[in-house]
């Protein structure tokens, strides 16, 4: 099983990015849009969450 890495805003729990990490060969880098860090002060990069394969979308 290849674990996902999630990037989200820690204050509002808004999800920005998900990347599947291959265990072999070991991947040491992840590419992200740097605008995320400019727009959000509390960015969390987490690998302890589980992707339940359910997507909920809303129109803002």
C-alpha positions as CSV (number, residue, x, y, z in Angstrom):
1,X,0.0,0.0,0.0
2,X,1.4,3.4,-1.0
3,X,0.5,6.0,1.7
4,X,-0.8,9.4,0.7
5,X,0.6,12.7,2.0
6,X,-2.1,15.4,2.6
7,X,-1.5,19.2,2.7
8,X,-4.2,21.2,4.5
9,X,-4.9,24.4,6.3
10,X,-4.7,23.7,10.1
11,X,-7.2,26.4,11.1
12,X,-10.1,25.6,8.8
13,X,-9.1,22.0,7.7
14,X,-9.3,23.0,4.0
15,X,-7.6,20.4,1.8
16,X,-5.1,21.6,-0.8
17,X,-3.0,18.8,-2.1
18,X,-2.6,15.0,-2.0
19,X,0.3,13.0,-3.3
20,X,0.7,9.2,-3.2
21,X,4.2,8.2,-2.0
22,X,5.7,5.2,-3.5
23,X,7.6,3.1,-0.9
24,X,10.0,1.8,-3.4
25,X,11.9,3.4,-4.9
26,X,11.9,5.9,-2.1
27,X,10.7,9.3,-3.1
28,X,12.4,12.2,-1.2
29,X,10.7,15.2,-2.8
30,X,7.2,16.6,-3.3
31,X,6.3,19.4,-5.6
32,X,3.7,21.9,-4.4
33,X,2.4,25.3,-5.4
34,X,4.1,27.9,-3.3
35,X,1.0,30.1,-3.3
36,X,-0.4,27.8,-0.7
37,X,2.2,29.1,1.8
38,X,1.5,32.7,0.8
39,X,-2.2,32.5,1.3
40,X,-2.4,30.4,4.5
41,X,-0.4,30.9,7.7
42,X,-1.1,27.4,9.2
43,X,-0.2,24.8,6.5
44,X,0.0,21.2,7.7
45,X,1.7,18.4,5.8
46,X,0.3,15.1,7.2
47,X,0.9,11.4,6.5
48,X,-1.3,10.1,9.3
49,X,-4.7,10.4,7.5
50,X,-6.5,7.8,5.5
51,X,-8.0,8.5,2.1
52,X,-11.5,7.0,2.2
53,X,-12.0,7.6,-1.6
54,X,-15.0,9.9,-1.0
55,X,-14.9,13.4,-2.5
56,X,-17.2,16.1,-1.3
57,X,-17.3,19.2,-3.5
58,X,-19.1,22.5,-3.0
59,X,-19.6,25.7,-5.0
60,X,-18.4,28.8,-3.2
